[in-house]
Amino acid sequence: MLTRRTLLAATLPLPAMAQPRTITDMARRRVALPATIARVVTLGSLPVLNSFVYAMGEGATIVNGLADFARPRWKFQNAFAPQVATAPTMQLPTREPNVEAILLARPDVVLTMHRESIALLEGRGIPVVFLAWQKPEDVKACMAVLGEVFGKPDRARAYTAYFDQTIARVAALVAGAEKPRVLYLQPDTLTQPRLIAEWWIPAAGGTSVSDDGRSTESRTFTLEQVVLWNPDILIVTDPRDVAYVRNHAVLGKLKAARAGKMFVVPVGAHTWSNRTAEQPLTVLWAASVFHPGRMTSIDLVAETRFFYRDIFGHALSDAQVGEILSGTM
């Protein structure tokens, strides 16, 4: 069993590595890095990239701001790494790298999800580590890579242990329960936006009606298809989506809408229903929504507080935990 002492021990600073080293990123590229990493630039989907850096306890190393993501929805990014609120943008509105700004920032490494940026930055002498994830195993693999980047493999292993133990706890609690039929969607576009939801919905004891075995990141469907699915539960990412569904001539007649079983997913460093280091919390929250009677032994407030304090290294107040769980940002 992963204890708080184990997690805390994994956060203790390691002696600085004396020599530059080479790591393998998620594109199977060998990347030469300096002995220590003190300045990091994240490029691409910044909330999710930053969430992994926070989980390594390295939020203070991020030297770029949030670019177009600097909206109230991402306010906890500023809580976990206050400097990002005023740091300069390192990418263009197209999300392409702003090479001049990056050079001025003098990063020890750039973390990116965009393969297209690699050659451009490496040609200027900037080390680039490529990260990618769609499935839960990818989330853990990403942490393993960052464990090598920051010289904290023990911390990465502690995260993986917490991840696996959390999923196992939920599985034991919901075993044998009737599985509600769940649809995670953006109702205005009739889109299921993230492939990883096809994992966390069943992991939390539900059946995802949109899971057709796809490998693409998002899926769009027709209104007629949603009516045929007629899910028991709807999961959305914005409180306005609840009102949209309730007032919609067709969606408002769905079983979930009529029963009031529409839930807004929490938002911390990133939206929990999307790809994020917060994925274990996603499963805990979803299981509490799908099977409230089975999850009475789980204190979701305490679990959330523990995660951000012992994984991210940031203590949150009760009000902040409540705000995250409300999904109202």
FENFENKA-V28649 format. One record per residue. N is the residue number from 1. RES is the residue in one small letter. D_CENTER is the distance of its C-alpha to the mean C-alpha in Angstrom with 1 decimal. Layout:
<<N:RES:D_CENTER> <N:RES:D_CENTER>>
//
This chain:
<<1:m:23.6> <2:l:21.1> <3:t:22.6> <4:r:21.7> <5:r:24.4> <6:t:22.8> <7:l:19.5> <8:l:21.5> <9:a:23.7> <10:a:20.8> <11:t:20.1> <12:l:23.7> <13:p:24.4> <14:l:26.0> <15:p:29.1> <16:a:28.7> <17:m:29.1> <18:a:32.5> <19:q:32.2> <20:p:29.9> <21:r:28.0> <22:t:26.5> <23:i:23.2> <24:t:22.0> <25:d:18.9> <26:m:17.1> <27:a:19.9> <28:r:22.3> <29:r:23.7> <30:r:25.4> <31:v:24.5> <32:a:26.8> <33:l:25.3> <34:p:27.2> <35:a:27.9> <36:t:25.5> <37:i:22.4> <38:a:22.9> <39:r:21.7> <40:v:18.5> <41:v:17.8> <42:t:14.5> <43:l:15.2> <44:g:13.6> <45:s:10.4> <46:l:10.4> <47:p:7.7> <48:v:5.0> <49:l:8.0> <50:n:9.0> <51:s:6.2> <52:f:7.7> <53:v:11.0> <54:y:10.8> <55:a:10.3> <56:m:13.4> <57:g:15.2> <58:e:15.9> <59:g:14.7> <60:a:18.4> <61:t:18.8> <62:i:17.0> <63:v:19.9> <64:n:18.7> <65:g:17.9> <66:l:15.4> <67:a:17.9> <68:d:17.7> <69:f:14.5> <70:a:16.7> <71:r:16.9> <72:p:17.2> <73:r:13.9> <74:w:12.2> <75:k:14.8> <76:f:12.9> <77:q:12.0> <78:n:15.8> <79:a:16.0> <80:f:14.0> <81:a:15.8> <82:p:18.8> <83:q:20.1> <84:v:17.6> <85:a:19.4> <86:t:22.5> <87:a:21.7> <88:p:22.9> <89:t:21.1> <90:m:20.9> <91:q:20.4> <92:l:22.6> <93:p:22.0> <94:t:21.8> <95:r:18.8> <96:e:21.4> <97:p:21.8> <98:n:24.4> <99:v:26.3> <100:e:28.7> <101:a:26.2> <102:i:24.4> <103:l:27.8> <104:l:28.7> <105:a:25.6> <106:r:26.7> <107:p:23.4> <108:d:23.7> <109:v:20.8> <110:v:18.7> <111:l:15.3> <112:t:14.7> <113:m:13.5> <114:h:16.9> <115:r:19.8> <116:e:22.3> <117:s:21.7> <118:i:22.6> <119:a:26.4> <120:l:26.8> <121:l:25.3> <122:e:26.9> <123:g:30.1> <124:r:30.1> <125:g:29.6> <126:i:25.9> <127:p:23.9> <128:v:20.9> <129:v:18.2> <130:f:16.6> <131:l:13.1> <132:a:12.1> <133:w:10.2> <134:q:10.7> <135:k:11.5> <136:p:10.6> <137:e:13.3> <138:d:11.7> <139:v:8.7> <140:k:11.7> <141:a:13.7> <142:c:11.5> <143:m:11.8> <144:a:15.5> <145:v:16.0> <146:l:14.8> <147:g:17.0> <148:e:19.8> <149:v:19.1> <150:f:19.2> <151:g:21.8> <152:k:19.9> <153:p:19.9> <154:d:20.7> <155:r:17.5> <156:a:15.5> <157:r:17.7> <158:a:17.3> <159:y:13.6> <160:t:14.4> <161:a:17.1> <162:y:15.2> <163:f:12.7> <164:d:15.9> <165:q:17.9> <166:t:15.6> <167:i:15.5> <168:a:19.3> <169:r:20.0> <170:v:18.7> <171:a:20.5> <172:a:23.7> <173:l:23.6> <174:v:23.2> <175:a:25.5> <176:g:28.3> <177:a:27.1> <178:e:27.6> <179:k:24.5> <180:p:23.9> <181:r:23.3> <182:v:20.1> <183:l:19.1> <184:y:15.7> <185:l:17.0> <186:q:17.6> <187:p:21.2> <188:d:22.8> <189:t:21.9> <190:l:22.0> <191:t:18.9> <192:q:16.2> <193:p:13.6> <194:r:11.1> <195:l:12.6> <196:i:10.1> <197:a:11.4> <198:e:14.6> <199:w:13.4> <200:w:11.9> <201:i:14.9> <202:p:17.5> <203:a:15.9> <204:a:16.3> <205:g:19.9> <206:g:19.9> <207:t:21.1> <208:s:19.2> <209:v:22.1> <210:s:20.5> <211:d:20.1> <212:d:22.9> <213:g:21.8> <214:r:20.4> <215:s:18.6> <216:t:17.9> <217:e:14.5> <218:s:15.9> <219:r:19.1> <220:t:21.6> <221:f:24.3> <222:t:27.5> <223:l:28.4> <224:e:30.9> <225:q:28.3> <226:v:26.3> <227:v:29.7> <228:l:30.5> <229:w:27.2> <230:n:27.9> <231:p:24.8> <232:d:25.2> <233:i:21.8> <234:l:19.9> <235:i:16.2> <236:v:15.6> <237:t:13.3> <238:d:16.3> <239:p:19.3> <240:r:21.6> <241:d:20.6> <242:v:22.2> <243:a:25.4> <244:y:25.3> <245:v:25.4> <246:r:27.9> <247:n:30.2> <248:h:29.9> <249:a:33.2> <250:v:31.6> <251:l:28.1> <252:g:29.6> <253:k:31.7> <254:l:29.0> <255:k:29.1> <256:a:25.8> <257:a:26.9> <258:r:30.4> <259:a:29.1> <260:g:26.7> <261:k:23.8> <262:m:21.2> <263:f:18.1> <264:v:15.6> <265:v:12.0> <266:p:11.0> <267:v:9.3> <268:g:8.7> <269:a:7.2> <270:h:5.3> <271:t:6.4> <272:w:5.7> <273:s:7.5> <274:n:5.7> <275:r:4.1> <276:t:1.1> <277:a:4.4> <278:e:5.0> <279:q:5.9> <280:p:9.5> <281:l:9.7> <282:t:8.8> <283:v:11.9> <284:l:13.9> <285:w:13.7> <286:a:14.4> <287:a:17.3> <288:s:18.7> <289:v:18.9> <290:f:20.4> <291:h:22.6> <292:p:23.4> <293:g:26.7> <294:r:25.2> <295:m:22.5> <296:t:25.1> <297:s:24.8> <298:i:21.2> <299:d:20.9> <300:l:17.5> <301:v:18.3> <302:a:19.2> <303:e:16.3> <304:t:13.9> <305:r:16.4> <306:f:16.6> <307:f:13.0> <308:y:12.8> <309:r:16.4> <310:d:16.6> <311:i:13.3> <312:f:12.5> <313:g:16.2> <314:h:16.4> <315:a:18.6> <316:l:17.9> <317:s:20.9> <318:d:21.4> <319:a:21.3> <320:q:17.9> <321:v:16.5> <322:g:18.4> <323:e:17.1> <324:i:13.4> <325:l:14.5> <326:s:16.8> <327:g:14.3> <328:t:17.2> <329:m:15.9>>
//
